[in-house]
Amino acid sequence: MSKSRGNDVDPVDIASRLGGEIVRLWVASVDFREDVVGSEQLMQRVSESYRKIRNSLFRYVLSNLSDFDPQKNAVPFEEMDLLDQFMLRQTVAMSEDVLRWYDEFAFTKSTTA
C-alpha cells in the first residue's frame, strides 16, 4: 500500500462508509510497531467481523438483560452457583488483562484474547 501510488485506504472514508467502529477495530487488531497493511477488502472483512460480534454476542447479551433490575434480581457472589462464580472471576480477570494491555499499547492482545 502506497499513498504515492494511490492504492492507500483513507480511514476517514472508511469511517464515513462503514463506521468509526470498523476503523477502531482494525487499528486495535494490527501491530502498529510493524508495517500496517490496509485495503478495501481487509476493511470489509473487519466490518463483517464487527457485525457478527455486534449482531450475535451483544444482541444476545442485551436481550437477556432487558428486564434485569439489579435491586430485585442481583444475587450476592457468595450465593451464586459455582459456575457463575467462576465465570465472574474469569470476566474480571479478562477485564483487568484488557485494561493492562491498553496501558501497555498492546492493542492486538485485546482483539485476539
Contacts in CASP RR format, 6 or more apart in sequence:
PFRMAT RR
TARGET T0000
AUTHOR 0000-0000-0000
METHOD contacts of the structure
MODEL  1
MSKSRGNDVDPVDIASRLGGEIVRLWVASVDFREDVVGSEQLMQRVSESY
RKIRNSLFRYVLSNLSDFDPQKNAVPFEEMDLLDQFMLRQTVAMSEDVLR
WYDEFAFTKSTTA
1 7 0 8 1.000
1 8 0 8 1.000
1 9 0 8 1.000
1 37 0 8 1.000
1 38 0 8 1.000
1 39 0 8 1.000
2 8 0 8 1.000
9 38 0 8 1.000
9 39 0 8 1.000
9 40 0 8 1.000
9 42 0 8 1.000
9 43 0 8 1.000
11 23 0 8 1.000
14 20 0 8 1.000
14 22 0 8 1.000
14 23 0 8 1.000
14 26 0 8 1.000
14 43 0 8 1.000
15 22 0 8 1.000
15 23 0 8 1.000
18 43 0 8 1.000
18 44 0 8 1.000
18 47 0 8 1.000
21 50 0 8 1.000
22 43 0 8 1.000
22 46 0 8 1.000
22 47 0 8 1.000
22 50 0 8 1.000
25 46 0 8 1.000
25 49 0 8 1.000
25 50 0 8 1.000
25 111 0 8 1.000
26 38 0 8 1.000
26 42 0 8 1.000
26 43 0 8 1.000
26 46 0 8 1.000
27 107 0 8 1.000
28 107 0 8 1.000
28 108 0 8 1.000
28 110 0 8 1.000
28 111 0 8 1.000
29 46 0 8 1.000
29 107 0 8 1.000
29 108 0 8 1.000
29 111 0 8 1.000
29 112 0 8 1.000
30 36 0 8 1.000
30 37 0 8 1.000
30 108 0 8 1.000
31 108 0 8 1.000
32 105 0 8 1.000
32 107 0 8 1.000
75 84 0 8 1.000
77 85 0 8 1.000
77 88 0 8 1.000
80 88 0 8 1.000
94 113 0 8 1.000
97 109 0 8 1.000
97 110 0 8 1.000
97 113 0 8 1.000
98 109 0 8 1.000
98 110 0 8 1.000
98 113 0 8 1.000
101 107 0 8 1.000
101 109 0 8 1.000
101 110 0 8 1.000
102 110 0 8 1.000
END
